[in-house]
Amino acid sequence: MRIRRKETKIQEGDLTPMIDMTFQLIAFFMVLINFTQTEQLEGIYLPTAALAKPPEGPMETPITLHVDRQGLVTIGGQQVDLNGLVPHLINEVNVLVIRKKSPSDATIIIRADRRVPAGKVQDVIRVCQENRFDRFVLRVLQSTD
C-alpha cells in the first residue's frame, strides 16, 4: 500500500485583529496623554488672565524656565538663582550656534508662580536679554470670566 503525501499549504495568520487592536491602543493612549503637561513643574501655580490666548503655532526652539515663589529658576531640571541661570543660558546659546541658529530664533517660555512678584519675572527677562535672547512667552491660565 502506497502512502500518499498530502500537499501542505502555507498557513497565513489573519493579522487584521492584531492591527485593529494596535490602532485602538494608540488611540487610547493619545486620549490619555496630555502633552501640555510635559512642560509643567509641580508646585508652580500659574496666574490667570482674561486676555490670555493660546499660541498661534508651535514654537521652533522653546526654552522653558520655571520660576517658583522663592524666585528660584528651574531650567533643564536644575534649580538655580539668577546668577546661576547665566551658565545655563550660555549653554543654550552654544547649542543654538551648533544648530546654526541664533538666540533670537529661540523662544523663552516663562512659567512663573502666581505668588512671584513681577519684579522677579522682569529680572529673569533681563538676564535672558543680557544673553541675547529676545523672544518671550509668559504662561498663564485663561480665566473663564
TIZASE-144109 format. One record per residue: residue number from 1; residue in three letters; chain; x, y, z of N, C-alpha, C, O in turn. Coordinates in pm, 1 decimal. Layout:
<atoms>
ATOM    nr   rest   kette         nu         nv         nw        cau        cav        caw         cu         cv         cw         ou         ov         ow
ATOM   NUM    Ala       A          X          Y          Z          X          Y          Z          X          Y          Z          X          Y          Z
...
</atoms>
This chain:
<atoms>
ATOM    nr   rest   kette         nu         nv         nw        cau        cav        caw         cu         cv         cw         ou         ov         ow
ATOM     1    Met       A       83.4     -116.2        0.0        0.0        0.0        0.0       89.3      124.5        0.0      183.2      139.2       78.3
ATOM     2    Arg       A       55.9      206.2      -86.5      134.2      327.5     -104.0       69.4      442.6      -26.5      -51.6      464.0      -34.2
ATOM     3    Ile       A      153.8      517.4       49.6      102.2      631.0      127.7      113.8      756.9       43.6      218.7      790.1      -11.8
ATOM     4    Arg       A        3.1      823.2       37.4        3.1      947.5      -40.0       44.1     1064.5       50.1        3.8     1075.0      165.9
ATOM     5    Arg       A      121.5     1146.4       -5.7      160.4     1269.2       66.6       56.0     1376.1       43.2       11.8     1400.5      -69.1
ATOM     6    Lys       A       19.2     1437.3      150.4      -73.6     1547.8      135.7        6.4     1673.3      104.3      114.6     1696.8      158.0
ATOM     7    Glu       A      -50.1     1751.1       17.0       16.0     1877.3      -14.9       -5.3     1973.1      101.1     -117.2     1993.1      148.4
ATOM     8    Thr       A      104.5     2031.6      145.4       93.6     2126.5      255.5       91.4     2267.6      199.1      177.2     2307.5      120.3
ATOM     9    Lys       A       -7.4     2339.5      241.2      -18.2     2478.3      200.4       36.2     2565.1      314.3       25.5     2530.7      432.0
ATOM    10    Ile       A       91.8     2672.9      277.1      143.0     2765.8      378.0       24.5     2832.2      446.4      -62.6     2891.5      382.8
ATOM    11    Gln       A       24.9     2820.1      576.5      -82.2     2879.4      655.1      -46.5     3024.9      687.2       60.8     3051.7      741.1
ATOM    12    Glu       A     -132.7     3115.3      655.6     -111.9     3255.7      687.5     -212.1     3296.4      793.2     -331.4     3268.0      782.9
ATOM    13    Gly       A     -160.7     3364.1      895.9     -249.7     3410.8     1000.4     -320.3     3539.1      959.0     -269.5     3617.1      878.4
ATOM    14    Asp       A     -435.4     3558.3     1014.6     -510.5     3680.3      987.1     -462.2     3787.7     1084.0     -486.5     3778.3     1204.3
ATOM    15    Leu       A     -394.5     3889.0     1032.6     -338.2     3994.9     1116.4     -435.3     4109.6     1141.8     -402.4     4203.7     1214.0
ATOM    16    Thr       A     -552.5     4102.7     1084.1     -648.2     4212.2     1098.9     -682.7     4240.8     1245.0     -680.8     4357.5     1284.3
ATOM    17    Pro       A     -714.1     4140.3     1327.9     -746.3     4171.3     1467.4     -628.2     4234.2     1543.5     -647.7     4321.9     1627.6
ATOM    18    Met       A     -506.9     4188.8     1513.5     -391.3     4243.7     1583.2     -367.3     4389.3     1542.1     -336.0     4473.3     1626.5
ATOM    19    Ile       A     -381.5     4418.5     1415.5     -364.9     4555.9     1368.1     -474.2     4645.3     1425.6     -448.2     4758.5     1466.2
ATOM    20    Asp       A     -595.7     4593.6     1428.5     -707.3     4669.4     1485.2     -682.2     4700.6     1632.4     -705.8     4812.8     1677.2
ATOM    21    Met       A     -635.3     4603.4     1706.2     -606.7     4623.7     1848.7     -494.4     4725.5     1867.3     -499.5     4807.3     1959.1
ATOM    22    Thr       A     -394.6     4720.8     1781.9     -284.1     4815.9     1790.7     -334.0     4958.2     1771.2     -296.7     5047.8     1846.9
ATOM    23    Phe       A     -417.7     4980.1     1670.9     -471.6     5113.7     1648.6     -561.0     5158.7     1763.7     -562.6     5276.7     1798.5
ATOM    24    Gln       A     -634.2     5066.9     1822.0     -717.2     5102.7     1937.0     -630.7     5143.7     2056.2     -664.1     5238.5     2127.3
ATOM    25    Leu       A     -520.6     5073.3     2078.2     -429.7     5110.8     2186.9     -365.1     5246.9     2162.1     -350.6     5326.8     2254.6
ATOM    26    Ile       A     -326.8     5272.9     2038.5     -269.0     5404.2     2005.9     -370.0     5514.6     2032.3     -336.4     5616.7     2092.3
ATOM    27    Ala       A     -492.9     5494.7     1988.2     -596.9     5594.6     2011.0     -623.1     5612.8     2160.4     -642.9     5725.2     2206.5
ATOM    28    Phe       A     -623.3     5503.7     2235.9     -645.7     5510.7     2380.0     -538.0     5594.6     2448.2     -569.3     5680.8     2530.3
ATOM    29    Phe       A     -410.7     5569.8     2414.7     -302.7     5644.4     2479.4     -296.9     5789.0     2432.7     -254.1     5876.3     2508.2
ATOM    30    Met       A     -339.0     5815.9     2309.9     -343.1     5955.2     2264.4     -447.3     6034.6     2341.6     -427.1     6152.7     2369.9
ATOM    31    Val       A     -557.3     5971.2     2375.4     -660.6     6038.0     2454.4     -612.4     6059.8     2598.2     -640.5     6163.2     2658.7
ATOM    32    Leu       A     -540.9     5963.1     2651.2     -494.8     5971.2     2790.0     -383.5     6072.2     2812.2     -383.4     6143.8     2912.3
ATOM    33    Ile       A     -289.8     6078.3     2720.4     -171.8     6161.5     2740.6     -204.2     6305.7     2705.9     -255.7     6335.6     2598.2
ATOM    34    Asn       A     -172.9     6394.3     2799.3     -188.7     6536.7     2776.2      -48.3     6593.2     2755.6       27.6     6607.6     2851.5
ATOM    35    Phe       A      -14.2     6624.8     2633.0      121.3     6666.8     2602.7      154.4     6803.0     2662.2      272.4     6834.2     2678.2
ATOM    36    Thr       A       56.5     6884.5     2695.2       86.0     7013.8     2755.7      133.9     6997.3     2899.4      195.4     7088.4     2954.9
ATOM    37    Gln       A      106.8     6883.3     2959.6      151.3     6860.1     3096.4      299.9     6829.3     3104.1      357.7     6836.1     3212.6
ATOM    38    Thr       A      363.9     6795.4     2992.1      502.5     6753.6     2995.2      597.0     6866.1     3031.0      705.6     6841.0     3083.2
ATOM    39    Glu       A      558.0     6990.4     3004.0      646.8     7101.2     3035.5      613.0     7167.1     3169.2      665.1     7274.1     3200.7
ATOM    40    Gln       A      527.3     7104.6     3246.5      488.8     7163.3     3373.3      575.4     7111.4     3486.2      629.6     7001.0     3480.5
ATOM    41    Leu       A      586.8     7193.9     3588.7      662.8     7159.4     3707.0      567.2     7166.9     3825.4      494.8     7265.0     3842.6
ATOM    42    Glu       A      568.2     7062.2     3906.1      479.0     7060.7     4021.6      512.8     7173.9     4116.5      629.7     7209.3     4131.9
ATOM    43    Gly       A      413.5     7230.1     4179.4      436.0     7335.6     4278.2      430.4     7475.6     4219.5      436.3     7573.8     4293.6
ATOM    44    Ile       A      419.4     7486.3     4088.9      405.7     7618.0     4026.6      261.5     7633.6     3982.2      211.8     7559.0     3897.9
ATOM    45    Tyr       A      196.1     7731.6     4040.6       57.0     7760.2     4009.5       52.5     7888.3     3928.3       84.1     7996.4     3977.8
ATOM    46    Leu       A       12.4     7874.1     3802.4       14.2     7987.4     3711.3      -92.6     8089.5     3746.5     -199.1     8053.6     3796.6
ATOM    47    Pro       A      -64.4     8216.9     3720.4     -168.1     8319.4     3739.5     -273.2     8308.7     3629.7     -251.6     8242.1     3528.5
ATOM    48    Thr       A     -386.5     8374.3     3650.0     -490.9     8374.8     3547.9     -496.5     8512.4     3483.7     -461.3     8612.8     3545.6
ATOM    49    Ala       A     -540.7     8515.9     3360.4     -553.3     8641.9     3287.6     -669.1     8630.8     3190.2     -686.6     8528.6     3123.7
ATOM    50    Ala       A     -747.7     8736.9     3182.6     -862.3     8737.0     3092.7     -818.9     8750.6     2947.4     -887.9     8701.5     2858.0
ATOM    51    Leu       A     -707.4     8815.3     2922.4     -661.7     8838.5     2786.2     -568.3     8730.2     2734.5     -510.9     8743.8     2626.4
ATOM    52    Ala       A     -552.8     8623.0     2811.1     -463.3     8514.6     2768.9     -518.2     8448.0     2644.1     -638.8     8427.1     2630.2
ATOM    53    Lys       A     -426.9     8415.2     2553.4     -467.3     8343.8     2433.3     -363.9     8236.5     2403.3     -246.1     8253.8     2434.5
ATOM    54    Pro       A     -406.1     8126.6     2343.7     -311.0     8019.4     2312.9     -214.6     8063.5     2203.8     -245.0     8154.9     2127.2
ATOM    55    Pro       A      -99.5     7999.5     2196.5       -4.3     8035.3     2090.4      -62.4     8006.0     1952.7     -144.6     7915.9     1935.6
ATOM    56    Glu       A      -17.6     8084.4     1855.2      -71.5     8071.2     1720.0      -17.7     7947.9     1647.7      -81.7     7897.4     1555.5
ATOM    57    Gly       A       96.5     7900.4     1687.8      154.5     7783.6     1624.1      263.7     7726.7     1712.2      297.1     7785.3     1815.1
ATOM    58    Pro       A      319.7     7613.9     1673.5      426.4     7555.6     1754.9      553.5     7641.8     1747.9      585.0     7701.6     1645.0
ATOM    59    Met       A      624.0     7645.8     1859.6      748.9     7720.8     1864.3      861.7     7631.4     1815.7      866.3     7512.3     1846.4
ATOM    60    Glu       A      952.5     7690.8     1739.4     1059.3     7610.9     1679.0     1161.2     7564.8     1782.7     1195.6     7446.6     1786.5
ATOM    61    Thr       A     1209.7     7655.0     1866.0     1309.9     7618.9     1966.7     1270.8     7679.8     2101.1     1321.4     7785.8     2138.1
ATOM    62    Pro       A     1181.8     7614.2     2173.9     1140.4     7666.8     2304.2     1240.3     7631.9     2414.1     1297.9     7523.1     2415.2
ATOM    63    Ile       A     1259.7     7725.0     2505.3     1340.4     7702.4     2625.7     1251.0     7741.8     2742.4     1213.0     7858.1     2755.4
ATOM    64    Thr       A     1217.5     7645.3     2827.1     1122.9     7670.2     2935.7     1196.4     7699.8     3065.8     1285.0     7625.1     3107.5
ATOM    65    Leu       A     1157.7     7810.6     3128.8     1209.6     7849.0     3259.7     1093.7     7849.3     3358.3      990.3     7911.0     3332.7
ATOM    66    His       A     1110.3     7781.3     3469.6     1009.1     7777.9     3574.9     1059.3     7865.3     3689.3     1170.8     7846.6     3737.9
ATOM    67    Val       A      977.0     7960.6     3732.1     1014.4     8047.8     3843.3      921.9     8015.9     3960.1      800.7     8035.8     3951.4
ATOM    68    Asp       A      980.3     7965.5     4071.1      896.4     7930.9     4186.6      874.2     8053.2     4275.1      927.1     8161.1     4248.5
ATOM    69    Arg       A      795.9     8034.8     4379.6      757.1     8150.1     4462.2      873.1     8212.6     4537.8      862.1     8326.8     4582.5
ATOM    70    Gln       A      984.2     8141.3     4553.3     1102.5     8199.4     4616.3     1186.9     8277.0     4515.6     1283.9     8342.4     4554.0
ATOM    71    Gly       A     1151.5     8270.6     4388.1     1226.0     8340.9     4285.1     1337.6     8256.9     4224.8     1417.0     8307.5     4145.6
ATOM    72    Leu       A     1344.8     8128.4     4261.5     1445.2     8039.7     4202.9     1396.8     7991.4     4066.7     1277.7     7967.8     4046.6
ATOM    73    Val       A     1489.6     7977.1     3974.8     1456.9     7939.1     3837.7     1497.9     7793.9     3814.8     1608.5     7753.2     3850.4
ATOM    74    Thr       A     1408.0     7717.0     3755.2     1439.6     7579.0     3718.1     1453.7     7573.3     3566.7     1361.6     7607.8     3492.7
ATOM    75    Ile       A     1570.8     7529.1     3522.4     1597.3     7512.7     3379.8     1666.5     7378.6     3361.4     1766.3     7349.2     3427.3
ATOM    76    Gly       A     1613.4     7299.0     3272.5     1671.2     7167.0     3247.3     1672.7     7078.0     3369.7     1762.8     6995.5     3384.7
ATOM    77    Gly       A     1575.1     7093.0     3457.7     1566.6     7009.7     3576.8     1654.6     7055.9     3692.4     1653.9     6993.4     3798.5
ATOM    78    Gln       A     1730.2     7164.0     3674.3     1815.7     7215.2     3781.3     1761.7     7347.8     3831.9     1723.7     7435.1     3753.9
ATOM    79    Gln       A     1759.0     7361.2     3962.6     1708.8     7482.8     4025.3     1826.2     7574.3     4058.8     1918.7     7535.5     4130.2
ATOM    80    Val       A     1820.7     7696.6     4006.0     1930.1     7792.1     4024.6     1872.9     7928.8     4057.5     1754.5     7954.8     4036.5
ATOM    81    Asp       A     1960.8     8017.9     4110.7     1919.4     8156.3     4128.8     1951.3     8232.6     4000.4     1994.6     8172.7     3901.9
ATOM    82    Leu       A     1930.2     8364.5     4000.9     1952.7     8442.3     3879.1     2097.3     8435.1     3831.3     2122.2     8426.7     3711.1
ATOM    83    Asn       A     2192.8     8438.2     3923.9     2333.7     8430.2     3883.6     2367.1     8292.3     3827.3     2448.7     8280.8     3735.9
ATOM    84    Gly       A     2304.8     8188.4     3881.0     2328.4     8052.8     3832.5     2259.6     8025.5     3700.7     2288.1     7925.3     3635.1
ATOM    85    Leu       A     2168.6     8114.0     3661.1     2097.1     8097.5     3534.3     2187.6     8128.0     3415.2     2171.2     8069.9     3307.9
ATOM    86    Val       A     2282.2     8218.1     3433.9     2367.9     8263.3     3323.6     2443.3     8147.7     3256.5     2440.1     8139.2     3133.7
ATOM    87    Pro       A     2511.5     8057.7     3330.7     2580.4     7947.9     3261.2     2486.5     7858.2     3180.4     2524.0     7807.4     3074.7
ATOM    88    His       A     2366.9     7839.5     3229.7     2270.1     7757.1     3156.6     2227.9     7826.5     3027.1     2212.7     7762.0     2923.3
ATOM    89    Leu       A     2209.4     7957.9     3034.1     2172.9     8031.7     2913.0     2287.8     8032.0     2812.7     2265.1     8022.1     2692.1
ATOM    90    Ile       A     2409.9     8043.3     2861.6     2526.2     8037.3     2772.9     2532.3     7900.2     2704.7     2563.7     7890.2     2586.1
ATOM    91    Asn       A     2501.8     7795.2     2781.0     2497.0     7660.2     2723.6     2389.7     7651.4     2615.3     2412.3     7591.0     2510.5
ATOM    92    Glu       A     2274.5     7710.6     2639.8     2166.8     7710.3     2539.4     2209.7     7786.0     2413.8     2178.8     7744.0     2302.3
ATOM    93    Val       A     2280.8     7897.5     2431.8     2330.7     7973.7     2316.9     2427.4     7887.7     2236.2     2421.5     7886.7     2113.3
ATOM    94    Asn       A     2516.3     7815.6     2304.5     2612.6     7729.3     2234.9     2542.2     7618.7     2156.6     2582.7     7585.3     2045.3
ATOM    95    Val       A     2436.9     7562.3     2215.0     2360.4     7458.4     2144.8     2294.7     7517.3     2020.2     2292.4     7454.0     1914.7
ATOM    96    Leu       A     2241.5     7638.7     2033.1     2179.0     7702.8     1917.8     2281.3     7731.1     1808.2     2252.2     7713.6     1689.9
ATOM    97    Val       A     2399.7     7774.4     1846.6     2505.0     7802.7     1748.2     2544.7     7675.2     1674.9     2567.6     7677.1     1554.0
ATOM    98    Ile       A     2552.9     7563.6     1748.8     2585.2     7435.7     1685.4     2478.3     7398.4     1583.1     2508.3     7341.0     1478.4
ATOM    99    Arg       A     2354.0     7431.6     1614.6     2243.5     7403.1     1521.8     2230.0     7508.8     1412.9     2134.7     7506.7     1335.0
ATOM   100    Lys       A     2326.3     7601.9     1407.5     2328.0     7710.6     1309.4     2207.6     7803.6     1326.0     2145.4     7845.7     1228.5
ATOM   101    Lys       A     2177.1     7834.0     1450.9     2070.3     7927.8     1483.7     2125.4     8031.9     1579.5     2233.8     8015.9     1635.5
ATOM   102    Ser       A     2050.5     8136.5     1597.0     2092.4     8241.6     1689.4     1997.4     8243.2     1809.3     1888.6     8186.0     1802.8
ATOM   103    Pro       A     2037.7     8308.4     1918.6     1947.0     8316.6     2034.9     1814.4     8385.1     2002.8     1713.8     8359.1     2068.9
ATOM   104    Ser       A     1813.3     8471.9     1902.5     1686.8     8538.1     1868.1     1589.3     8442.2     1798.7     1471.3     8474.5     1784.3
ATOM   105    Asp       A     1637.3     8324.0     1755.3     1547.9     8222.6     1698.1     1474.5     8143.9     1806.0     1370.9     8083.1     1778.9
ATOM   106    Ala       A     1527.1     8144.4     1927.5     1466.9     8068.1     2037.5     1358.9     8151.4     2106.1     1360.8     8274.4     2101.6
ATOM   107    Thr       A     1266.1     8082.7     2168.7     1161.6     8147.7     2246.9     1175.0     8102.2     2391.2     1172.0     7982.5     2419.9
ATOM   108    Ile       A     1189.7     8198.0     2482.0     1197.1     8167.9     2624.6     1054.4     8163.5     2678.5      981.8     8262.7     2672.2
ATOM   109    Ile       A     1015.3     8049.2     2730.9      882.9     8032.8     2791.5      901.0     8045.4     2942.4      971.3     7965.3     3003.9
ATOM   110    Ile       A      837.8     8145.5     3001.4      850.0     8167.6     3145.4      721.3     8123.4     3211.4      613.7     8176.3     3183.2
ATOM   111    Arg       A      733.6     8025.9     3299.3      621.3     7975.6     3378.9      646.7     8017.9     3523.2      714.9     7947.7     3597.8
ATOM   112    Ala       A      592.8     8130.6     3561.7      615.7     8183.8     3695.9      495.0     8156.3     3784.4      380.2     8164.9     3740.8
ATOM   113    Asp       A      523.8     8123.2     3909.0      418.5     8101.8     4007.1      342.6     8232.4     4027.5      400.6     8340.6     4018.1
ATOM   114    Arg       A      212.9     8222.2     4055.2      130.6     8342.7     4071.6      172.6     8427.9     4191.3      137.6     8545.7     4198.4
ATOM   115    Arg       A      247.9     8369.3     4285.9      289.6     8445.0     4404.0      425.0     8513.4     4385.2      473.1     8580.5     4476.5
ATOM   116    Val       A      486.4     8497.4     4269.3      615.3     8560.8     4241.2      590.5     8708.0     4207.5      506.1     8738.5     4123.2
ATOM   117    Pro       A      662.6     8798.8     4272.1      647.3     8940.5     4236.7      687.8     8964.6     4091.0      776.3     8897.4     4038.0
ATOM   118    Ala       A      622.4     9060.4     4028.1      650.1     9090.1     3886.9      795.6     9130.0     3867.0      852.5     9104.4     3760.9
ATOM   119    Gly       A      856.0     9191.8     3966.4      995.7     9232.8     3955.4     1090.4     9115.5     3935.6     1190.0     9127.5     3864.2
ATOM   120    Lys       A     1060.0     9001.8     3998.6     1144.3     8882.3     3982.6     1136.2     8829.1     3839.6     1236.8     8786.6     3782.8
ATOM   121    Val       A     1016.4     8831.5     3782.1      999.4     8787.0     3643.9     1074.2     8881.7     3550.3     1136.6     8838.1     3453.7
ATOM   122    Gln       A     1067.3     9011.0     3579.5     1139.9     9108.2     3498.1     1291.1     9086.5     3509.1     1363.8     9104.9     3411.5
ATOM   123    Asp       A     1338.3     9047.5     3627.1     1481.0     9018.3     3643.9     1522.0     8898.4     3558.8     1629.8     8898.4     3499.3
ATOM   124    Val       A     1436.1     8795.8     3552.8     1464.6     8678.3     3469.8     1471.1     8719.7     3322.7     1560.2     8676.4     3249.6
ATOM   125    Ile       A     1377.5     8802.9     3280.2     1377.5     8850.5     3141.4     1503.5     8931.9     3113.7     1563.7     8917.8     3007.3
ATOM   126    Arg       A     1544.2     9016.9     3207.9     1664.4     9099.3     3190.8     1788.4     9011.9     3172.9     1871.1     9037.9     3085.5
ATOM   127    Val       A     1801.0     8907.2     3256.7     1916.0     8817.4     3246.3     1915.8     8747.3     3110.4     2021.1     8730.5     3049.0
ATOM   128    Cys       A     1799.2     8707.0     3064.0     1789.7     8642.8     2932.3     1826.8     8740.6     2821.1     1895.6     8703.7     2725.9
ATOM   129    Gln       A     1781.6     8864.6     2833.0     1815.3     8964.6     2731.4     1965.2     8994.2     2729.9     2022.4     9018.0     2623.5
ATOM   130    Glu       A     2028.3     8992.8     2845.5     2172.8     9014.4     2851.6     2248.4     8901.9     2781.2     2363.6     8919.3     2741.4
ATOM   131    Asn       A     2183.3     8786.6     2766.3     2243.9     8673.8     2696.3     2188.5     8658.7     2555.0     2193.1     8549.8     2497.8
ATOM   132    Arg       A     2136.5     8767.2     2498.8     2095.1     8781.1     2359.1     1964.0     8711.2     2323.6     1936.7     8690.8     2205.3
ATOM   133    Phe       A     1883.3     8674.3     2420.4     1750.2     8620.3     2391.7     1653.1     8737.1     2387.6     1659.6     8826.8     2471.7
ATOM   134    Asp       A     1562.6     8736.4     2289.5     1470.4     8849.7     2279.5     1324.7     8811.1     2253.9     1240.2     8898.7     2235.6
ATOM   135    Arg       A     1294.3     8681.9     2252.4     1155.4     8637.2     2238.4     1111.1     8572.2     2368.1     1178.2     8483.9     2421.4
ATOM   136    Phe       A      996.2     8617.7     2418.0      947.8     8567.3     2546.4      799.3     8535.8     2538.4      722.4     8603.8     2470.5
ATOM   137    Val       A      761.7     8430.9     2609.9      621.3     8394.1     2625.8      599.2     8372.3     2774.7      672.9     8297.5     2838.9
ATOM   138    Leu       A      496.8     8438.4     2829.5      462.4     8420.0     2970.5      341.3     8328.2     2975.7      237.2     8358.5     2917.3
ATOM   139    Arg       A      354.6     8217.5     3044.6      243.7     8122.0     3055.7      149.8     8165.8     3168.1      192.8     8197.3     3279.0
ATOM   140    Val       A       20.3     8166.5     3135.8      -84.7     8195.3     3232.9     -202.6     8104.2     3201.7     -209.7     8043.7     3094.7
ATOM   141    Leu       A     -293.3     8095.6     3295.3     -417.8     8023.9     3271.6     -522.2     8122.3     3223.3     -531.6     8234.2     3273.8
ATOM   142    Gln       A     -599.3     8081.2     3127.1     -703.6     8168.0     3073.2     -820.5     8167.7     3170.4     -874.9     8062.1     3202.8
ATOM   143    Ser       A     -859.0     8286.4     3217.1     -971.6     8293.6     3311.4    -1102.1     8277.5     3234.9    -1112.4     8313.0     3117.4
ATOM   144    Thr       A    -1200.0     8223.8     3303.5    -1328.9     8196.7     3240.0    -1425.8     8312.5     3252.9    -1536.3     8307.0     3198.9
ATOM   145    Asp       A    -1386.6     8416.0     3322.9    -1476.2     8531.6     3341.6    -1481.5     8619.2     3220.3    -1552.1     8720.1     3220.0
</atoms>
